[in-house]
Amino acid sequence: MTNIMKHMVLNEKMSEENDILVTGEKRQEGSKIMEQKVYKVMKGAGATNIAVGVVTLVVGIVTGILLIVTGGKLIAGKSKILF
């Protein structure tokens, strides 16, 4: 075996031993792939939440400004209204 392959095998064994120590059980073979998929989904969901939050914040600020401006115009033009 090459030095790199020995290092990879050693890291995998150490990772397996750490999993057993932390959880008390041995992980199944495909769990690392599933874990990566979960992290990718979480990353996408987090990015989407941030984007929607920013858009909501901008829309809220713009709407608030427009409401203040139109309200001020209505108050300013109150004397011109005849009933």
mmCIF file of the N, C-alpha and C atoms, coordinates in Angstrom:
data_MODEL
# 
_entry.id   MODEL 
# 
loop_
_atom_site.group_PDB 
_atom_site.id 
_atom_site.type_symbol 
_atom_site.label_atom_id 
_atom_site.label_alt_id 
_atom_site.label_comp_id 
_atom_site.label_asym_id 
_atom_site.label_entity_id 
_atom_site.label_seq_id 
_atom_site.pdbx_PDB_ins_code 
_atom_site.Cartn_x 
_atom_site.Cartn_y 
_atom_site.Cartn_z 
_atom_site.occupancy 
_atom_site.B_iso_or_equiv 
_atom_site.pdbx_formal_charge 
_atom_site.auth_seq_id 
_atom_site.auth_comp_id 
_atom_site.auth_asym_id 
_atom_site.auth_atom_id 
_atom_site.pdbx_PDB_model_num 
ATOM 1   N N  . MET A 1 1  ? 0.840   -1.190 0.000  1.00 0.00 ? 1  MET A N  1 
ATOM 2   C CA . MET A 1 1  ? 0.000   0.000  0.000  1.00 0.00 ? 1  MET A CA 1 
ATOM 3   C C  . MET A 1 1  ? 0.877   1.242  0.000  1.00 0.00 ? 1  MET A C  1 
ATOM 4   N N  . THR A 1 2  ? 0.354   2.244  -0.655 1.00 0.00 ? 2  THR A N  1 
ATOM 5   C CA . THR A 1 2  ? 1.087   3.496  -0.624 1.00 0.00 ? 2  THR A CA 1 
ATOM 6   C C  . THR A 1 2  ? 0.815   4.190  0.704  1.00 0.00 ? 2  THR A C  1 
ATOM 7   N N  . ASN A 1 3  ? 1.596   5.195  0.964  1.00 0.00 ? 3  ASN A N  1 
ATOM 8   C CA . ASN A 1 3  ? 1.477   5.941  2.216  1.00 0.00 ? 3  ASN A CA 1 
ATOM 9   C C  . ASN A 1 3  ? 0.117   6.632  2.319  1.00 0.00 ? 3  ASN A C  1 
ATOM 10  N N  . ILE A 1 4  ? -0.380  7.158  1.181  1.00 0.00 ? 4  ILE A N  1 
ATOM 11  C CA . ILE A 1 4  ? -1.666  7.857  1.187  1.00 0.00 ? 4  ILE A CA 1 
ATOM 12  C C  . ILE A 1 4  ? -2.798  6.882  1.504  1.00 0.00 ? 4  ILE A C  1 
ATOM 13  N N  . MET A 1 5  ? -2.747  5.695  0.904  1.00 0.00 ? 5  MET A N  1 
ATOM 14  C CA . MET A 1 5  ? -3.793  4.707  1.149  1.00 0.00 ? 5  MET A CA 1 
ATOM 15  C C  . MET A 1 5  ? -3.794  4.257  2.607  1.00 0.00 ? 5  MET A C  1 
ATOM 16  N N  . LYS A 1 6  ? -2.612  4.089  3.184  1.00 0.00 ? 6  LYS A N  1 
ATOM 17  C CA . LYS A 1 6  ? -2.526  3.716  4.596  1.00 0.00 ? 6  LYS A CA 1 
ATOM 18  C C  . LYS A 1 6  ? -3.148  4.799  5.463  1.00 0.00 ? 6  LYS A C  1 
ATOM 19  N N  . HIS A 1 7  ? -2.870  6.053  5.108  1.00 0.00 ? 7  HIS A N  1 
ATOM 20  C CA . HIS A 1 7  ? -3.408  7.179  5.861  1.00 0.00 ? 7  HIS A CA 1 
ATOM 21  C C  . HIS A 1 7  ? -4.926  7.219  5.769  1.00 0.00 ? 7  HIS A C  1 
ATOM 22  N N  . MET A 1 8  ? -5.477  6.956  4.565  1.00 0.00 ? 8  MET A N  1 
ATOM 23  C CA . MET A 1 8  ? -6.920  6.972  4.379  1.00 0.00 ? 8  MET A CA 1 
ATOM 24  C C  . MET A 1 8  ? -7.588  5.855  5.178  1.00 0.00 ? 8  MET A C  1 
ATOM 25  N N  . VAL A 1 9  ? -7.002  4.676  5.154  1.00 0.00 ? 9  VAL A N  1 
ATOM 26  C CA . VAL A 1 9  ? -7.557  3.545  5.900  1.00 0.00 ? 9  VAL A CA 1 
ATOM 27  C C  . VAL A 1 9  ? -7.501  3.829  7.392  1.00 0.00 ? 9  VAL A C  1 
ATOM 28  N N  . LEU A 1 10 ? -6.409  4.398  7.864  1.00 0.00 ? 10 LEU A N  1 
ATOM 29  C CA . LEU A 1 10 ? -6.257  4.729  9.275  1.00 0.00 ? 10 LEU A CA 1 
ATOM 30  C C  . LEU A 1 10 ? -7.288  5.774  9.696  1.00 0.00 ? 10 LEU A C  1 
ATOM 31  N N  . ASN A 1 11 ? -7.495  6.795  8.863  1.00 0.00 ? 11 ASN A N  1 
ATOM 32  C CA . ASN A 1 11 ? -8.493  7.827  9.180  1.00 0.00 ? 11 ASN A CA 1 
ATOM 33  C C  . ASN A 1 11 ? -9.896  7.234  9.245  1.00 0.00 ? 11 ASN A C  1 
ATOM 34  N N  . GLU A 1 12 ? -10.204 6.328  8.338  1.00 0.00 ? 12 GLU A N  1 
ATOM 35  C CA . GLU A 1 12 ? -11.533 5.708  8.335  1.00 0.00 ? 12 GLU A CA 1 
ATOM 36  C C  . GLU A 1 12 ? -11.742 4.867  9.583  1.00 0.00 ? 12 GLU A C  1 
ATOM 37  N N  . LYS A 1 13 ? -10.705 4.128  9.994  1.00 0.00 ? 13 LYS A N  1 
ATOM 38  C CA . LYS A 1 13 ? -10.821 3.330  11.204 1.00 0.00 ? 13 LYS A CA 1 
ATOM 39  C C  . LYS A 1 13 ? -10.989 4.216  12.430 1.00 0.00 ? 13 LYS A C  1 
ATOM 40  N N  . MET A 1 14 ? -10.232 5.317  12.484 1.00 0.00 ? 14 MET A N  1 
ATOM 41  C CA . MET A 1 14 ? -10.344 6.234  13.613 1.00 0.00 ? 14 MET A CA 1 
ATOM 42  C C  . MET A 1 14 ? -11.725 6.870  13.639 1.00 0.00 ? 14 MET A C  1 
ATOM 43  N N  . SER A 1 15 ? -12.254 7.206  12.469 1.00 0.00 ? 15 SER A N  1 
ATOM 44  C CA . SER A 1 15 ? -13.585 7.799  12.387 1.00 0.00 ? 15 SER A CA 1 
ATOM 45  C C  . SER A 1 15 ? -14.638 6.813  12.889 1.00 0.00 ? 15 SER A C  1 
ATOM 46  N N  . GLU A 1 16 ? -14.488 5.544  12.500 1.00 0.00 ? 16 GLU A N  1 
ATOM 47  C CA . GLU A 1 16 ? -15.410 4.516  12.955 1.00 0.00 ? 16 GLU A CA 1 
ATOM 48  C C  . GLU A 1 16 ? -15.341 4.354  14.469 1.00 0.00 ? 16 GLU A C  1 
ATOM 49  N N  . GLU A 1 17 ? -14.131 4.370  15.020 1.00 0.00 ? 17 GLU A N  1 
ATOM 50  C CA . GLU A 1 17 ? -13.960 4.232  16.467 1.00 0.00 ? 17 GLU A CA 1 
ATOM 51  C C  . GLU A 1 17 ? -14.571 5.419  17.199 1.00 0.00 ? 17 GLU A C  1 
ATOM 52  N N  . ASN A 1 18 ? -14.402 6.622  16.655 1.00 0.00 ? 18 ASN A N  1 
ATOM 53  C CA . ASN A 1 18 ? -15.002 7.806  17.274 1.00 0.00 ? 18 ASN A CA 1 
ATOM 54  C C  . ASN A 1 18 ? -16.520 7.732  17.244 1.00 0.00 ? 18 ASN A C  1 
ATOM 55  N N  . ASP A 1 19 ? -17.083 7.240  16.147 1.00 0.00 ? 19 ASP A N  1 
ATOM 56  C CA . ASP A 1 19 ? -18.531 7.094  16.055 1.00 0.00 ? 19 ASP A CA 1 
ATOM 57  C C  . ASP A 1 19 ? -19.034 6.137  17.123 1.00 0.00 ? 19 ASP A C  1 
ATOM 58  N N  . ILE A 1 20 ? -18.316 5.050  17.325 1.00 0.00 ? 20 ILE A N  1 
ATOM 59  C CA . ILE A 1 20 ? -18.724 4.074  18.335 1.00 0.00 ? 20 ILE A CA 1 
ATOM 60  C C  . ILE A 1 20 ? -18.647 4.697  19.721 1.00 0.00 ? 20 ILE A C  1 
ATOM 61  N N  . LEU A 1 21 ? -17.604 5.487  19.979 1.00 0.00 ? 21 LEU A N  1 
ATOM 62  C CA . LEU A 1 21 ? -17.455 6.113  21.287 1.00 0.00 ? 21 LEU A CA 1 
ATOM 63  C C  . LEU A 1 21 ? -18.542 7.146  21.542 1.00 0.00 ? 21 LEU A C  1 
ATOM 64  N N  . VAL A 1 22 ? -18.881 7.940  20.543 1.00 0.00 ? 22 VAL A N  1 
ATOM 65  C CA . VAL A 1 22 ? -19.851 9.020  20.725 1.00 0.00 ? 22 VAL A CA 1 
ATOM 66  C C  . VAL A 1 22 ? -21.271 8.479  20.813 1.00 0.00 ? 22 VAL A C  1 
ATOM 67  N N  . THR A 1 23 ? -21.655 7.634  19.874 1.00 0.00 ? 23 THR A N  1 
ATOM 68  C CA . THR A 1 23 ? -23.046 7.194  19.806 1.00 0.00 ? 23 THR A CA 1 
ATOM 69  C C  . THR A 1 23 ? -23.286 5.858  20.492 1.00 0.00 ? 23 THR A C  1 
ATOM 70  N N  . GLY A 1 24 ? -22.229 5.111  20.725 1.00 0.00 ? 24 GLY A N  1 
ATOM 71  C CA . GLY A 1 24 ? -22.385 3.798  21.328 1.00 0.00 ? 24 GLY A CA 1 
ATOM 72  C C  . GLY A 1 24 ? -22.773 2.720  20.341 1.00 0.00 ? 24 GLY A C  1 
ATOM 73  N N  . GLU A 1 25 ? -22.834 3.079  19.071 1.00 0.00 ? 25 GLU A N  1 
ATOM 74  C CA . GLU A 1 25 ? -23.184 2.091  18.054 1.00 0.00 ? 25 GLU A CA 1 
ATOM 75  C C  . GLU A 1 25 ? -22.363 2.338  16.805 1.00 0.00 ? 25 GLU A C  1 
ATOM 76  N N  . LYS A 1 26 ? -22.216 1.295  16.027 1.00 0.00 ? 26 LYS A N  1 
ATOM 77  C CA . LYS A 1 26 ? -21.440 1.394  14.797 1.00 0.00 ? 26 LYS A CA 1 
ATOM 78  C C  . LYS A 1 26 ? -22.340 1.912  13.685 1.00 0.00 ? 26 LYS A C  1 
ATOM 79  N N  . ARG A 1 27 ? -21.815 2.823  12.870 1.00 0.00 ? 27 ARG A N  1 
ATOM 80  C CA . ARG A 1 27 ? -22.588 3.374  11.760 1.00 0.00 ? 27 ARG A CA 1 
ATOM 81  C C  . ARG A 1 27 ? -22.724 2.356  10.649 1.00 0.00 ? 27 ARG A C  1 
ATOM 82  N N  . GLN A 1 28 ? -23.790 2.511  9.886  1.00 0.00 ? 28 GLN A N  1 
ATOM 83  C CA . GLN A 1 28 ? -23.959 1.666  8.718  1.00 0.00 ? 28 GLN A CA 1 
ATOM 84  C C  . GLN A 1 28 ? -23.071 2.192  7.602  1.00 0.00 ? 28 GLN A C  1 
ATOM 85  N N  . GLU A 1 29 ? -22.861 1.372  6.596  1.00 0.00 ? 29 GLU A N  1 
ATOM 86  C CA . GLU A 1 29 ? -21.912 1.706  5.529  1.00 0.00 ? 29 GLU A CA 1 
ATOM 87  C C  . GLU A 1 29 ? -22.283 2.953  4.745  1.00 0.00 ? 29 GLU A C  1 
ATOM 88  N N  . GLY A 1 30 ? -23.532 3.127  4.346  1.00 0.00 ? 30 GLY A N  1 
ATOM 89  C CA . GLY A 1 30 ? -23.927 4.230  3.491  1.00 0.00 ? 30 GLY A CA 1 
ATOM 90  C C  . GLY A 1 30 ? -24.237 5.518  4.234  1.00 0.00 ? 30 GLY A C  1 
ATOM 91  N N  . SER A 1 31 ? -23.993 5.563  5.508  1.00 0.00 ? 31 SER A N  1 
ATOM 92  C CA . SER A 1 31 ? -24.435 6.716  6.286  1.00 0.00 ? 31 SER A CA 1 
ATOM 93  C C  . SER A 1 31 ? -23.655 7.979  5.952  1.00 0.00 ? 31 SER A C  1 
ATOM 94  N N  . LYS A 1 32 ? -22.404 7.867  5.558  1.00 0.00 ? 32 LYS A N  1 
ATOM 95  C CA . LYS A 1 32 ? -21.635 9.067  5.226  1.00 0.00 ? 32 LYS A CA 1 
ATOM 96  C C  . LYS A 1 32 ? -22.211 9.751  3.988  1.00 0.00 ? 32 LYS A C  1 
ATOM 97  N N  . ILE A 1 33 ? -22.663 8.965  3.034  1.00 0.00 ? 33 ILE A N  1 
ATOM 98  C CA . ILE A 1 33 ? -23.263 9.524  1.826  1.00 0.00 ? 33 ILE A CA 1 
ATOM 99  C C  . ILE A 1 33 ? -24.575 10.216 2.182  1.00 0.00 ? 33 ILE A C  1 
ATOM 100 N N  . MET A 1 34 ? -25.369 9.572  3.024  1.00 0.00 ? 34 MET A N  1 
ATOM 101 C CA . MET A 1 34 ? -26.631 10.175 3.441  1.00 0.00 ? 34 MET A CA 1 
ATOM 102 C C  . MET A 1 34 ? -26.385 11.447 4.233  1.00 0.00 ? 34 MET A C  1 
ATOM 103 N N  . GLU A 1 35 ? -25.346 11.429 5.066  1.00 0.00 ? 35 GLU A N  1 
ATOM 104 C CA . GLU A 1 35 ? -25.006 12.604 5.859  1.00 0.00 ? 35 GLU A CA 1 
ATOM 105 C C  . GLU A 1 35 ? -24.636 13.768 4.949  1.00 0.00 ? 35 GLU A C  1 
ATOM 106 N N  . GLN A 1 36 ? -23.892 13.490 3.884  1.00 0.00 ? 36 GLN A N  1 
ATOM 107 C CA . GLN A 1 36 ? -23.524 14.533 2.934  1.00 0.00 ? 36 GLN A CA 1 
ATOM 108 C C  . GLN A 1 36 ? -24.761 15.079 2.228  1.00 0.00 ? 36 GLN A C  1 
ATOM 109 N N  . LYS A 1 37 ? -25.698 14.211 1.891  1.00 0.00 ? 37 LYS A N  1 
ATOM 110 C CA . LYS A 1 37 ? -26.927 14.665 1.242  1.00 0.00 ? 37 LYS A CA 1 
ATOM 111 C C  . LYS A 1 37 ? -27.723 15.563 2.175  1.00 0.00 ? 37 LYS A C  1 
ATOM 112 N N  . VAL A 1 38 ? -27.788 15.179 3.447  1.00 0.00 ? 38 VAL A N  1 
ATOM 113 C CA . VAL A 1 38 ? -28.523 15.978 4.426  1.00 0.00 ? 38 VAL A CA 1 
ATOM 114 C C  . VAL A 1 38 ? -27.895 17.354 4.553  1.00 0.00 ? 38 VAL A C  1 
ATOM 115 N N  . TYR A 1 39 ? -26.574 17.421 4.613  1.00 0.00 ? 39 TYR A N  1 
ATOM 116 C CA . TYR A 1 39 ? -25.900 18.706 4.725  1.00 0.00 ? 39 TYR A CA 1 
ATOM 117 C C  . TYR A 1 39 ? -26.129 19.565 3.486  1.00 0.00 ? 39 TYR A C  1 
ATOM 118 N N  . LYS A 1 40 ? -26.174 18.953 2.309  1.00 0.00 ? 40 LYS A N  1 
ATOM 119 C CA . LYS A 1 40 ? -26.448 19.717 1.086  1.00 0.00 ? 40 LYS A CA 1 
ATOM 120 C C  . LYS A 1 40 ? -27.852 20.291 1.112  1.00 0.00 ? 40 LYS A C  1 
ATOM 121 N N  . VAL A 1 41 ? -28.820 19.486 1.569  1.00 0.00 ? 41 VAL A N  1 
ATOM 122 C CA . VAL A 1 41 ? -30.197 19.968 1.654  1.00 0.00 ? 41 VAL A CA 1 
ATOM 123 C C  . VAL A 1 41 ? -30.288 21.100 2.673  1.00 0.00 ? 41 VAL A C  1 
ATOM 124 N N  . MET A 1 42 ? -29.614 20.936 3.810  1.00 0.00 ? 42 MET A N  1 
ATOM 125 C CA . MET A 1 42 ? -29.630 21.974 4.841  1.00 0.00 ? 42 MET A CA 1 
ATOM 126 C C  . MET A 1 42 ? -28.988 23.257 4.323  1.00 0.00 ? 42 MET A C  1 
ATOM 127 N N  . LYS A 1 43 ? -27.928 23.121 3.544  1.00 0.00 ? 43 LYS A N  1 
ATOM 128 C CA . LYS A 1 43 ? -27.256 24.291 2.976  1.00 0.00 ? 43 LYS A CA 1 
ATOM 129 C C  . LYS A 1 43 ? -28.199 25.036 2.030  1.00 0.00 ? 43 LYS A C  1 
ATOM 130 N N  . GLY A 1 44 ? -28.902 24.295 1.182  1.00 0.00 ? 44 GLY A N  1 
ATOM 131 C CA . GLY A 1 44 ? -29.850 24.905 0.258  1.00 0.00 ? 44 GLY A CA 1 
ATOM 132 C C  . GLY A 1 44 ? -31.001 25.583 0.985  1.00 0.00 ? 44 GLY A C  1 
ATOM 133 N N  . ALA A 1 45 ? -31.506 24.925 2.021  1.00 0.00 ? 45 ALA A N  1 
ATOM 134 C CA . ALA A 1 45 ? -32.617 25.495 2.784  1.00 0.00 ? 45 ALA A CA 1 
ATOM 135 C C  . ALA A 1 45 ? -32.169 26.762 3.510  1.00 0.00 ? 45 ALA A C  1 
ATOM 136 N N  . GLY A 1 46 ? -30.968 26.744 4.054  1.00 0.00 ? 46 GLY A N  1 
ATOM 137 C CA . GLY A 1 46 ? -30.458 27.929 4.743  1.00 0.00 ? 46 GLY A CA 1 
ATOM 138 C C  . GLY A 1 46 ? -30.273 29.102 3.790  1.00 0.00 ? 46 GLY A C  1 
ATOM 139 N N  . ALA A 1 47 ? -29.731 28.828 2.624  1.00 0.00 ? 47 ALA A N  1 
ATOM 140 C CA . ALA A 1 47 ? -29.527 29.890 1.633  1.00 0.00 ? 47 ALA A CA 1 
ATOM 141 C C  . ALA A 1 47 ? -30.871 30.458 1.166  1.00 0.00 ? 47 ALA A C  1 
ATOM 142 N N  . THR A 1 48 ? -31.840 29.577 0.977  1.00 0.00 ? 48 THR A N  1 
ATOM 143 C CA . THR A 1 48 ? -33.176 30.033 0.566  1.00 0.00 ? 48 THR A CA 1 
ATOM 144 C C  . THR A 1 48 ? -33.812 30.886 1.652  1.00 0.00 ? 48 THR A C  1 
ATOM 145 N N  . ASN A 1 49 ? -33.680 30.468 2.904  1.00 0.00 ? 49 ASN A N  1 
ATOM 146 C CA . ASN A 1 49 ? -34.247 31.245 4.007  1.00 0.00 ? 49 ASN A CA 1 
ATOM 147 C C  . ASN A 1 49 ? -33.625 32.634 4.099  1.00 0.00 ? 49 ASN A C  1 
ATOM 148 N N  . ILE A 1 50 ? -32.331 32.720 3.903  1.00 0.00 ? 50 ILE A N  1 
ATOM 149 C CA . ILE A 1 50 ? -31.667 34.023 3.941  1.00 0.00 ? 50 ILE A CA 1 
ATOM 150 C C  . ILE A 1 50 ? -32.155 34.897 2.789  1.00 0.00 ? 50 ILE A C  1 
ATOM 151 N N  . ALA A 1 51 ? -32.252 34.318 1.588  1.00 0.00 ? 51 ALA A N  1 
ATOM 152 C CA . ALA A 1 51 ? -32.709 35.090 0.422  1.00 0.00 ? 51 ALA A CA 1 
ATOM 153 C C  . ALA A 1 51 ? -34.138 35.590 0.616  1.00 0.00 ? 51 ALA A C  1 
ATOM 154 N N  . VAL A 1 52 ? -35.022 34.730 1.092  1.00 0.00 ? 52 VAL A N  1 
ATOM 155 C CA . VAL A 1 52 ? -36.411 35.136 1.314  1.00 0.00 ? 52 VAL A CA 1 
ATOM 156 C C  . VAL A 1 52 ? -36.475 36.192 2.416  1.00 0.00 ? 52 VAL A C  1 
ATOM 157 N N  . GLY A 1 53 ? -35.664 36.052 3.435  1.00 0.00 ? 53 GLY A N  1 
ATOM 158 C CA . GLY A 1 53 ? -35.624 37.043 4.509  1.00 0.00 ? 53 GLY A CA 1 
ATOM 159 C C  . GLY A 1 53 ? -35.198 38.411 4.016  1.00 0.00 ? 53 GLY A C  1 
ATOM 160 N N  . VAL A 1 54 ? -34.185 38.449 3.172  1.00 0.00 ? 54 VAL A N  1 
ATOM 161 C CA . VAL A 1 54 ? -33.711 39.726 2.624  1.00 0.00 ? 54 VAL A CA 1 
ATOM 162 C C  . VAL A 1 54 ? -34.783 40.361 1.746  1.00 0.00 ? 54 VAL A C  1 
ATOM 163 N N  . VAL A 1 55 ? -35.406 39.556 0.893  1.00 0.00 ? 55 VAL A N  1 
ATOM 164 C CA . VAL A 1 55 ? -36.467 40.079 0.021  1.00 0.00 ? 55 VAL A CA 1 
ATOM 165 C C  . VAL A 1 55 ? -37.625 40.612 0.862  1.00 0.00 ? 55 VAL A C  1 
ATOM 166 N N  . THR A 1 56 ? -38.021 39.879 1.889  1.00 0.00 ? 56 THR A N  1 
ATOM 167 C CA . THR A 1 56 ? -39.112 40.312 2.764  1.00 0.00 ? 56 THR A CA 1 
ATOM 168 C C  . THR A 1 56 ? -38.760 41.612 3.469  1.00 0.00 ? 56 THR A C  1 
ATOM 169 N N  . LEU A 1 57 ? -37.532 41.722 3.922  1.00 0.00 ? 57 LEU A N  1 
ATOM 170 C CA . LEU A 1 57 ? -37.082 42.941 4.591  1.00 0.00 ? 57 LEU A CA 1 
ATOM 171 C C  . LEU A 1 57 ? -37.141 44.138 3.646  1.00 0.00 ? 57 LEU A C  1 
ATOM 172 N N  . VAL A 1 58 ? -36.660 43.970 2.429  1.00 0.00 ? 58 VAL A N  1 
ATOM 173 C CA . VAL A 1 58 ? -36.667 45.064 1.450  1.00 0.00 ? 58 VAL A CA 1 
ATOM 174 C C  . VAL A 1 58 ? -38.096 45.463 1.104  1.00 0.00 ? 58 VAL A C  1 
ATOM 175 N N  . VAL A 1 59 ? -38.955 44.466 0.854  1.00 0.00 ? 59 VAL A N  1 
ATOM 176 C CA . VAL A 1 59 ? -40.349 44.767 0.521  1.00 0.00 ? 59 VAL A CA 1 
ATOM 177 C C  . VAL A 1 59 ? -41.025 45.474 1.689  1.00 0.00 ? 59 VAL A C  1 
ATOM 178 N N  . GLY A 1 60 ? -40.768 45.052 2.899  1.00 0.00 ? 60 GLY A N  1 
ATOM 179 C CA . GLY A 1 60 ? -41.356 45.688 4.070  1.00 0.00 ? 60 GLY A CA 1 
ATOM 180 C C  . GLY A 1 60 ? -40.918 47.130 4.230  1.00 0.00 ? 60 GLY A C  1 
ATOM 181 N N  . ILE A 1 61 ? -39.642 47.388 4.030  1.00 0.00 ? 61 ILE A N  1 
ATOM 182 C CA . ILE A 1 61 ? -39.131 48.759 4.154  1.00 0.00 ? 61 ILE A CA 1 
ATOM 183 C C  . ILE A 1 61 ? -39.730 49.652 3.069  1.00 0.00 ? 61 ILE A C  1 
ATOM 184 N N  . VAL A 1 62 ? -39.753 49.164 1.823  1.00 0.00 ? 62 VAL A N  1 
ATOM 185 C CA . VAL A 1 62 ? -40.306 49.951 0.717  1.00 0.00 ? 62 VAL A CA 1 
ATOM 186 C C  . VAL A 1 62 ? -41.794 50.228 0.952  1.00 0.00 ? 62 VAL A C  1 
ATOM 187 N N  . THR A 1 63 ? -42.534 49.216 1.387  1.00 0.00 ? 63 THR A N  1 
ATOM 188 C CA . THR A 1 63 ? -43.965 49.399 1.656  1.00 0.00 ? 63 THR A CA 1 
ATOM 189 C C  . THR A 1 63 ? -44.173 50.419 2.768  1.00 0.00 ? 63 THR A C  1 
ATOM 190 N N  . GLY A 1 64 ? -43.381 50.334 3.817  1.00 0.00 ? 64 GLY A N  1 
ATOM 191 C CA . GLY A 1 64 ? -43.496 51.302 4.911  1.00 0.00 ? 64 GLY A CA 1 
ATOM 192 C C  . GLY A 1 64 ? -43.226 52.724 4.459  1.00 0.00 ? 64 GLY A C  1 
ATOM 193 N N  . ILE A 1 65 ? -42.213 52.906 3.644  1.00 0.00 ? 65 ILE A N  1 
ATOM 194 C CA . ILE A 1 65 ? -41.889 54.245 3.133  1.00 0.00 ? 65 ILE A CA 1 
ATOM 195 C C  . ILE A 1 65 ? -43.029 54.784 2.271  1.00 0.00 ? 65 ILE A C  1 
ATOM 196 N N  . LEU A 1 66 ? -43.557 53.920 1.385  1.00 0.00 ? 66 LEU A N  1 
ATOM 197 C CA . LEU A 1 66 ? -44.671 54.353 0.534  1.00 0.00 ? 66 LEU A CA 1 
ATOM 198 C C  . LEU A 1 66 ? -45.900 54.730 1.363  1.00 0.00 ? 66 LEU A C  1 
ATOM 199 N N  . LEU A 1 67 ? -46.194 53.970 2.411  1.00 0.00 ? 67 LEU A N  1 
ATOM 200 C CA . LEU A 1 67 ? -47.341 54.285 3.263  1.00 0.00 ? 67 LEU A CA 1 
ATOM 201 C C  . LEU A 1 67 ? -47.146 55.626 3.980  1.00 0.00 ? 67 LEU A C  1 
ATOM 202 N N  . ILE A 1 68 ? -45.950 55.886 4.447  1.00 0.00 ? 68 ILE A N  1 
ATOM 203 C CA . ILE A 1 68 ? -45.671 57.159 5.122  1.00 0.00 ? 68 ILE A CA 1 
ATOM 204 C C  . ILE A 1 68 ? -45.814 58.326 4.147  1.00 0.00 ? 68 ILE A C  1 
ATOM 205 N N  . VAL A 1 69 ? -45.270 58.167 2.928  1.00 0.00 ? 69 VAL A N  1 
ATOM 206 C CA . VAL A 1 69 ? -45.328 59.243 1.936  1.00 0.00 ? 69 VAL A CA 1 
ATOM 207 C C  . VAL A 1 69 ? -46.767 59.522 1.527  1.00 0.00 ? 69 VAL A C  1 
ATOM 208 N N  . THR A 1 70 ? -47.539 58.485 1.212  1.00 0.00 ? 70 THR A N  1 
ATOM 209 C CA . THR A 1 70 ? -48.929 58.714 0.793  1.00 0.00 ? 70 THR A CA 1 
ATOM 210 C C  . THR A 1 70 ? -49.777 59.251 1.943  1.00 0.00 ? 70 THR A C  1 
ATOM 211 N N  . GLY A 1 71 ? -49.516 58.800 3.164  1.00 0.00 ? 71 GLY A N  1 
ATOM 212 C CA . GLY A 1 71 ? -50.229 59.345 4.319  1.00 0.00 ? 71 GLY A CA 1 
ATOM 213 C C  . GLY A 1 71 ? -49.932 60.823 4.514  1.00 0.00 ? 71 GLY A C  1 
ATOM 214 N N  . GLY A 1 72 ? -48.666 61.208 4.327  1.00 0.00 ? 72 GLY A N  1 
ATOM 215 C CA . GLY A 1 72 ? -48.294 62.620 4.427  1.00 0.00 ? 72 GLY A CA 1 
ATOM 216 C C  . GLY A 1 72 ? -48.964 63.461 3.364  1.00 0.00 ? 72 GLY A C  1 
ATOM 217 N N  . LYS A 1 73 ? -49.078 62.912 2.150  1.00 0.00 ? 73 LYS A N  1 
ATOM 218 C CA . LYS A 1 73 ? -49.756 63.651 1.072  1.00 0.00 ? 73 LYS A CA 1 
ATOM 219 C C  . LYS A 1 73 ? -51.244 63.831 1.380  1.00 0.00 ? 73 LYS A C  1 
ATOM 220 N N  . LEU A 1 74 ? -51.866 62.795 1.956  1.00 0.00 ? 74 LEU A N  1 
ATOM 221 C CA . LEU A 1 74 ? -53.276 62.907 2.324  1.00 0.00 ? 74 LEU A CA 1 
ATOM 222 C C  . LEU A 1 74 ? -53.484 63.959 3.404  1.00 0.00 ? 74 LEU A C  1 
ATOM 223 N N  . ILE A 1 75 ? -52.625 63.966 4.394  1.00 0.00 ? 75 ILE A N  1 
ATOM 224 C CA . ILE A 1 75 ? -52.741 64.965 5.472  1.00 0.00 ? 75 ILE A CA 1 
ATOM 225 C C  . ILE A 1 75 ? -52.493 66.368 4.933  1.00 0.00 ? 75 ILE A C  1 
ATOM 226 N N  . ALA A 1 76 ? -51.504 66.494 4.048  1.00 0.00 ? 76 ALA A N  1 
ATOM 227 C CA . ALA A 1 76 ? -51.191 67.805 3.470  1.00 0.00 ? 76 ALA A CA 1 
ATOM 228 C C  . ALA A 1 76 ? -52.354 68.318 2.596  1.00 0.00 ? 76 ALA A C  1 
ATOM 229 N N  . GLY A 1 77 ? -53.055 67.425 1.910  1.00 0.00 ? 77 GLY A N  1 
ATOM 230 C CA . GLY A 1 77 ? -54.139 67.839 1.023  1.00 0.00 ? 77 GLY A CA 1 
ATOM 231 C C  . GLY A 1 77 ? -55.499 67.836 1.702  1.00 0.00 ? 77 GLY A C  1 
ATOM 232 N N  . LYS A 1 78 ? -55.535 67.658 3.012  1.00 0.00 ? 78 LYS A N  1 
ATOM 233 C CA . LYS A 1 78 ? -56.798 67.597 3.748  1.00 0.00 ? 78 LYS A CA 1 
ATOM 234 C C  . LYS A 1 78 ? -57.626 68.866 3.584  1.00 0.00 ? 78 LYS A C  1 
ATOM 235 N N  . SER A 1 79 ? -56.998 69.996 3.520  1.00 0.00 ? 79 SER A N  1 
ATOM 236 C CA . SER A 1 79 ? -57.730 71.274 3.437  1.00 0.00 ? 79 SER A CA 1 
ATOM 237 C C  . SER A 1 79 ? -58.379 71.476 2.058  1.00 0.00 ? 79 SER A C  1 
ATOM 238 N N  . LYS A 1 80 ? -57.944 70.749 1.033  1.00 0.00 ? 80 LYS A N  1 
ATOM 239 C CA . LYS A 1 80 ? -58.482 70.913 -0.315 1.00 0.00 ? 80 LYS A CA 1 
ATOM 240 C C  . LYS A 1 80 ? -59.735 70.076 -0.556 1.00 0.00 ? 80 LYS A C  1 
ATOM 241 N N  . ILE A 1 81 ? -60.078 69.205 0.387  1.00 0.00 ? 81 ILE A N  1 
ATOM 242 C CA . ILE A 1 81 ? -61.208 68.323 0.206  1.00 0.00 ? 81 ILE A CA 1 
ATOM 243 C C  . ILE A 1 81 ? -62.488 69.023 0.688  1.00 0.00 ? 81 ILE A C  1 
ATOM 244 N N  . LEU A 1 82 ? -63.514 69.018 -0.161 1.00 0.00 ? 82 LEU A N  1 
ATOM 245 C CA . LEU A 1 82 ? -64.793 69.620 0.182  1.00 0.00 ? 82 LEU A CA 1 
ATOM 246 C C  . LEU A 1 82 ? -65.859 68.532 0.238  1.00 0.00 ? 82 LEU A C  1 
ATOM 247 N N  . PHE A 1 83 ? -66.676 68.511 1.300  1.00 0.00 ? 83 PHE A N  1 
ATOM 248 C CA . PHE A 1 83 ? -67.772 67.561 1.408  1.00 0.00 ? 83 PHE A CA 1 
ATOM 249 C C  . PHE A 1 83 ? -69.069 68.295 1.457  1.00 0.00 ? 83 PHE A C  1 
# 
